[in-house]
Structures are given as structure tokens and as C-alpha cells.
Amino acid sequence: MHDSQATSIDRQLIFTADADAAQIALSELQSLDPYAELIEWLAPGIGRLALSMSWGALTHQMRRHPPVFCRHICPVQVHVPVQKHIFEPERLAHAALSLLPHLRAGQSFSVQTRLLGEDWSFGRYDVNTRLSEEIAAQEIAPHGLPLDVRNPQQVLSAVLVEGHGYLGVSRTRDNLSAWAGGERRFRREKEQISRAEFKLLEAVELFDLTFPGEGLALDLGAAPGGWTRVLRQHGLRVIAVDPADLDARLAHDPGIEHARELAQNYLQHNDARYDVILNDMRMDARDSARLTLAAIERLAPHGWALMTLKLPEGQMAQVASEALALLGQHATIRGARQLFHNRSEITVALGHKGGR
Ligand SMILES: C[S@@+](CC[C@H](N)C(=O)[O-])C[C@H]1O[C@@H](n2cnc3c(N)ncnc32)[C@H](O)[C@@H]1O
């Protein structure tokens, strides 16, 4: 039957962004490949794009000009018909095995499946398990294809919508995120103070930042104290600046000094040296950028800073680029991304001007 067959596809990808930033993410991709065309939105924030250049050429460009709002990309190299109400693993496996030539022998892999829309009669783990078993069973010289779901070097991505399955293979680092669709989820801890903690954890992982293990951190806009809690967990003493109250659970921690004032005031009278500087203040992104720059003057030589830039609806791209331009004048931008845990904001990692 013709329509049960897997069909090869050339020069397509699926990209993912926050639903409110989908158009901006599309423009970012089109600035790298001006002849790229949107084929369709598969779901809010998830688009299928026809490229005019190869996947390799696009990802090469992307390393030089990393997007901010585009959170995840994966190539589409094969299409297979899929139905929500029947699990047809043989069909998917047949499509996956047609991609074996794209997998690098000896390098670890994992399968990352996304099921878009509701009411699937099977789960993404059913697909992941079946396809990875199928691939791992192939005898590929010299070292086979080891399965590593935690830290794979390459990924077979499968994006399924009603009627269609899109599969492709890529190096994990080319996908912009090691997680399917960039959806980095963390388990909620009982002691968690705010959801903002997830943003910090996600940023530290994505931007490859390391907490120094000891030293002093500055947390601007710290209340209710989620980021301060994470800093304390990593052994840093914290100056938490915020006119608002910190969570009562932080009140008796001698490693936290609560400066109950505006950051503008605090920065004028303080001259400590910080190993880490965080800023999650709810304020105009450009003002916040200026305050971060003032704080970075007191950053230790190998220290790093991390901040969120709050972006107004309708002007997200413009305000982000103005704030990033300000930051770039006096600091090194180590990374900037709208994280999975960011809503109307992006997160920026910074270091001293001239540093990495
Ligand atoms: C999103 S919350 C921070 C959440 C925090 N990162 C956490 O993990 O719990 C934003 C905070 O910025 C603070 N803020 C806004 N403007 C400020 C300013 N000028 N100086 C200090 N804090 C400010 C607000 O009081 C608010 O508590």
C-alpha cells in the first residue's frame, strides 16, 4: 500500500518556541536562511520549515549566530503516515531504520518523541522504547549504536501529529537543546520556594555554568527567595536585595543577608566582590540591563552573572535586542535564550567584557 511507506524528505526542519514568540523564532531562522519558508504550524509555537540550505549549513550558521527565541530544532528526513488511534510500531520502526545511514556508528543515541495534540492511543515512551530497541539491535560495526537517554551524542527525533510522523537524525548539540522540543522539566522539591528556581536550574545547565562551591553571591530582586535558596544549596553566601519579604524558611539562615531596599540604592553604597550575580528583577529590561552592568563591575574575574529580561507583549524582539545591545557594550554575553521556564522574558548569561 503506497501510503504506508516512509518517504524521504530533504531540507526540512521542525522548530519550537514559546507560542507567543513563534513568529520571532521564525524570523530568527529566516535571518540565517533567507529563503527558508514556513510550511505549516504543527501546533502553537511549533513550525515545519522548508530550508534552502542543508541542515549542516544551517547549524553551522547557528553556532555563529545563536537564536534567542528559537528553543529547539530537529531535522525532518523522513515522513510516515501515522494515526492517533492505532499504534503501528512496525511502520515507525521501518521509517526509523531508513535513517540508519545518518546515525554515526559508535556514538551514543537516544530517541526523542513528541506527540502533538490530544487523545493519542499510545504514549511517547512507547515510541521511544520501540524505536530505540529496534536501532540498538542493529549490528553496526565497529561498536554498534549504544543507547544513552541521559546524555546522547545524537538523537533520532520523531514528531507526530494526526496523520503524520516526521523523523530525523542530528547531533544533540545541533538541536539547541538536549531535550525533546527544549522541554527541560525538573522534579518539584518539597522545599522549593518559587517556580523561578526552575529557570535558574535550566539556565545553568543550558549555558554550561558552574557554581563555584563557595564565595559570595548577589541576588537582585530576590523575593520570595527561590534563586537565593538554590545559591545556598550550592554553598554560596548570599546578599538578597529586594524591598519585598523573603520566604520565612530563609529567615534564620546566617548565610543570607536580606538587603531590604531597591537594587539602585544598594549598588550605590556597596563595594563587595561577588562570585555570582543574579538579577530577576521585574522591571524594564533596559533599566535592568544597566543595573546588571553596574553590578558586574564588582564581579570577581572568573565570576559569571545571569539575568532575566522582562519583555512587553508586542515588543518582545525589539526590547530584547535593545537590552542585549546595552549588555554587549560592557559585558560578554555567554548565552541568551527564551528558556522553557521563561514566559514573557529571556535569560542571559554574562561575564566580564573580553572573557569567555
Ligand atoms: C520574579 S520576582 C523574583 C523571583 C526570585 N528570583 C525567586 O526565585 O524567588 C521579581 C522581584 O523583583 C523585585 N524588584 C522589582 N524591582 C526591584 C528593584 N528596583 N530593586 C530590587 N528588587 C526589585 C520585586 O520586588 C520582586 O520580588
The ligand as an SDF file (V2000), in Angstrom:
LIG
                    3D

 27 29  0  0  0  0  0  0  0  0999 V2000
   10.1070   37.4710   39.6420 C   0  0  0  0  0  0  0  0  0  0  0  0
   10.3960   38.0860   41.2540 S   0  0  0  0  0  0  0  0  0  0  0  0
   11.9120   37.3040   41.6410 C   0  0  0  0  0  0  0  0  0  0  0  0
   11.7740   35.8450   41.9580 C   0  0  0  0  0  0  0  0  0  0  0  0
   13.0390   35.2610   42.5430 C   0  0  0  0  0  0  0  0  0  0  0  0
   14.1120   35.1700   41.5590 N   0  0  0  0  0  0  0  0  0  0  0  0
   12.8370   33.8810   43.1200 C   0  0  0  0  0  0  0  0  0  0  0  0
   13.4880   32.9510   42.6940 O   0  0  0  0  0  0  0  0  0  0  0  0
   12.0170   33.7420   44.0420 O   0  0  0  0  0  0  0  0  0  0  0  0
   10.8220   39.7400   40.9340 C   0  0  0  0  0  0  0  0  0  0  0  0
   11.2330   40.5550   42.1370 C   0  0  0  0  0  0  0  0  0  0  0  0
   11.8560   41.7650   41.6970 O   0  0  0  0  0  0  0  0  0  0  0  0
   11.7120   42.6860   42.7450 C   0  0  0  0  0  0  0  0  0  0  0  0
   12.0570   44.0260   42.2560 N   0  0  0  0  0  0  0  0  0  0  0  0
   11.4540   44.7700   41.3090 C   0  0  0  0  0  0  0  0  0  0  0  0
   12.0900   45.9510   41.1670 N   0  0  0  0  0  0  0  0  0  0  0  0
   13.1470   45.9360   42.0460 C   0  0  0  0  0  0  0  0  0  0  0  0
   14.1830   46.8640   42.3530 C   0  0  0  0  0  0  0  0  0  0  0  0
   14.2680   48.0440   41.7330 N   0  0  0  0  0  0  0  0  0  0  0  0
   15.0900   46.5130   43.2850 N   0  0  0  0  0  0  0  0  0  0  0  0
   15.0150   45.3110   43.9110 C   0  0  0  0  0  0  0  0  0  0  0  0
   14.0570   44.4050   43.6500 N   0  0  0  0  0  0  0  0  0  0  0  0
   13.1280   44.7140   42.7270 C   0  0  0  0  0  0  0  0  0  0  0  0
   10.2470   42.5220   43.1510 C   0  0  0  0  0  0  0  0  0  0  0  0
   10.0340   43.0170   44.4660 O   0  0  0  0  0  0  0  0  0  0  0  0
   10.0710   41.0000   43.0470 C   0  0  0  0  0  0  0  0  0  0  0  0
   10.2010   40.4010   44.3110 O   0  0  0  0  0  0  0  0  0  0  0  0
  1  2  1  0
  2  3  1  0
  2 10  1  0
  3  4  1  0
  4  5  1  0
  5  6  1  0
  5  7  1  0
  7  8  2  0
  7  9  1  0
 10 11  1  0
 11 12  1  0
 11 26  1  0
 12 13  1  0
 13 14  1  0
 13 24  1  0
 14 15  1  0
 14 23  1  0
 15 16  2  0
 16 17  1  0
 17 18  1  0
 17 23  2  0
 18 19  1  0
 18 20  2  0
 20 21  1  0
 21 22  2  0
 22 23  1  0
 24 25  1  0
 24 26  1  0
 26 27  1  0
M  CHG  2   2   1   9  -1
M  END
$$$$
